[in-house]
Amino acid sequence: MNKGNKILLLGGSAGGFGVILNLLKSIPKNFQIPILVIVHRNPKFESNFEQVLKKNYALQIKSAEDKEQIQGGKVYFAPPGYHLLIEPDFKLALDNSEPVQFSRPSIDVTFESASEVYKENCIAILFSGANQDGAKGLLAIKNRGGICIVQHPDSAEVPTMPQAAIDLHAQHHIYTTEEIVKYIDHLNGLV
């Protein structure tokens, strides 16, 4: 499989942000699969954490921009206040339609959009969170042949989000944080 055909999606909310940041820190600079990160953030509070992360992480990290071409080796964060979608030509699209599961960006919206474009080449990981956002999107990825991983609820600070995905049977694997890091290391060895 050509590495340019795959995408890695990371979604989380309450309790998931720190885990996602630690995971990103463990990914080597030569990781060539594009990564989309969808975390619930309040648009009322300005944040420049993408700029801070750029200085401290090996990967190229940035806030996603509308109509931007997805490139391998980059990490795109969904900006607060916008849903992040993927267009059929593998470009990002920002949308400010109604919140889903009280969230914008919505993990479900991005996961479902990615499943339509990348199909079986999606790899999605759903982390800790306080609502059910991401569970239906994960199921859409699974139904199109992608790989779906859920953080083990016992290792999640807030287990609601991963448990919602498990309740829908949307996952292939239920991994602890340490197992997720090992999986990403394995994935990097395949590209």
N, C-alpha and C positions, 0 to 999 in steps of 0.2 A: 504494500500500500504506500503510495506517495504521501510523504508527510504534509504536503501542501493541501491535501484533501481532508485532513482531520482538523478538529477544533476541540479545545478543552474549555468547558464551562464550569465556573465555580459560583455557587449561590449560597447566600446565608444572610442571617439577620442577627438578632440578639444573641450574643455569645459566639457567633460565627466569625466575626471580623478578625479577631486576634488569631484564630486558628488558620484562617485563609492567609493572613500576613505571614505567619510562621511557615506555612506551606510554600508560599512564593519565595521566601528567603532560602528555602532548601533546594529550589530548582536551579540547575546550573545555567550559565550564560548561553551554552550551546543548544538549549532546548528550542526546537524549531516549530513546534505546534503553537499556533496562536491561542491565546487565553483570553476569555471574557470573564470579568468578575462583576457579579451583580450582588450588591449588598444594599440593604435598606438604609438610606441616609436622609436626613432632614434637609430640604433645600433652603430652609430659613437660615441655616448656619453655614457661612462660607468656609470652605475647607480647601487647603492646598496640599493635602496629604499625598497626592500623586507626585507633586514636586519633591516632597520630602523623601518618598520611597525611591524615586529615581536616583537619589544620591547614595542610598544605603543598600540597594539590591542589585544583583548582577543582571537581571532582566531589564529590558526596555519597558518602562511603565508609563502609561499616559491615560488621560481622560478621553473616552471615545468621542469622536466628532462625526457630525452628520455627513453622509456620503463618502466617508473615509474607506479606502480599500483595506481589507483585512490582510495583514502580513504575518508570516511566521516569525517566531522569536519575539513577539511583542505581547504585552499584557494591556488590555483595554478595560478600564473601569467604566461602568455605566454611571453617567453623571447624575447627581441628585435632581429629582424633579422631572426626569425623562425616562420613558421606556426605551430600552435598547433592542432594536430588531436587526435582522440580517436580511438583506435583499438578495434576490436570485443571482445577481452578478457579484456576490461576495463582498458587498459594501455594507457598512453600518448605516443604520438610520435611527434618528432620535425622534421620539413621538411623545407629545404631552397630552395624550388622551386621558380619560379618567383613570384613577388608581384602580389596581386589581388587588384584591385581598388587602385593601387599605394602603397599598404600596405603589410608589412610582419612583424608582424603577421597580418593576415586577419581575421576579424570577421566572414565573410561569410564562410571561410574554416573551422573554428572551429565549427560554428553553424551547417553547413551541415554535418560534420563528427559526431557530437554529435547526430543529428537527426537520422542518420543511425543506431547508436548503442543503444541509449536510447529511441528512438521513442517517445511514448506518455509520457514518464517520464522526458522529458526535460522541464525545465522552463527557459526561456530566457528573458533578459531585455536589450533593446537597448537604449543607452543614447546619449547625445549630440555628434555631430561630423560634420566635414566639407565635407565629401563625402558620397557616397551611400553604403559603405561597411557595411554589416550586414543585409541589407534589404532582399536580396535573401536568405540568411541563415535563417533568421527569418521565411520567408515564407516556407522553407523546414521543419522547426520544426512544424509550424502550420499544414502543409499538412500531417504530420505523427502523429498528435494528441497531440502535446506538447502545453504548455501554453506560449503565447507570449505577452510581455508587452513592450510598447514604452513610453519613457519619453515624456510628453506633449511638443510639439514644443515651446509653449509659455514660458515654464519654462526651456528650453534648452538654454545654452549660444550660441550654434551654431545649429540651427534647421534642417540643411540639412539631417543628418543621420536619425533622427526619422521621418521626413516628407517623406523621400524616402520609409520607411517601410509602413507608412500609405497609401501612393500612391499605393503601391502594395497590400493593404488590408492584410498585413502580421501579423497584431496584433489582439489580443482578447481585450486588454485593453490599453487605453491611460491614463497614470497616471502622476500626478505631483510628484516631488521628495518626498514630505511628504506622498503621497498615496503609493508610492513604499515601503517606510519604513514600513508603516502599513501592506502592503501585506506580506512582509518578516516576520514581527512579527506573522501574522496569519499563515504563512507557518510553522514557527517554532513550533507553537502550534499543528500542525497536525502530527508531527513526534514524 
